[in-house]
């Protein structure tokens, strides 16, 4: 199987933002001032990396003359960033990274701002997830982790980005399919999850492939992908291979804009 999530080339990334800023007519809309690119999670996570790679591609290709500023607004499982963009009504100079976790969190938490309140601009990539422990952990494999949780329910902590999002869903899938009970610890973003895991504050963590966690610092126990991924992750077994056929999850990554975003500035 092709890797479930591939980082888009710089030319494609550049074109992606241009699509979000261009009309369907022959003449493209150009920003008149700095563009604010909001990430509703903390720095260092997949959404943050996604935004910064895209901004760097735009800068290097010169596709947009104005400056694009990444603005991290973590909290509330994405709700703070979503609300911030919602309050930018009618503005064509604001964008938001948007993923499956934000959509799930909106529904689970009955958030004040829902996807219908924003302007969807497009889905650009698919992502899968891993369960990982700190490199050199006492847990050599998934069986070790499950056995400890069986012996002492809720003693094994698994961290993830936000409550009600895709990491929490991944945790719930594990918890409901293995004969053990884990404890979920939510954070404001993958960067915080990584720090907690490497600092020994949690036992394991859910990571998205797009978060690009340094593989030398963690041991991946299993992937939520349907089939094994390409190198360098081809040595990571799927949950299905480990006997848990119902643990399978893919998420999307895309972008959204404020409500009533000018038609000229929307993706076609």
Secondary structure, 3 states (H helix, E strand, C coil): CCCCCCCCCHHHHHHHHHHHCCCCCCCCCCCCCCEEEEECCCCCCHHHHHHHHHHHHHHHHCCCCCCEEEEECCCHHHHHHHHHHHCCCCCCCEEEEEEHHHHHHHHHCCCCCCHHHCEEEEEEEEEEEEEEEECCCCCCCHHHHHHHHHHCCCCCEEEEECCCCHHHHHHHHHHHHCCCCCEEEEECCHHHHHHHHHCCCCCEEEEEHHHCCCCCCEEEEEECCCCCCCCCCCCCCECCCCCCCCCCCEEEEEEEECCCCCHHHCCC
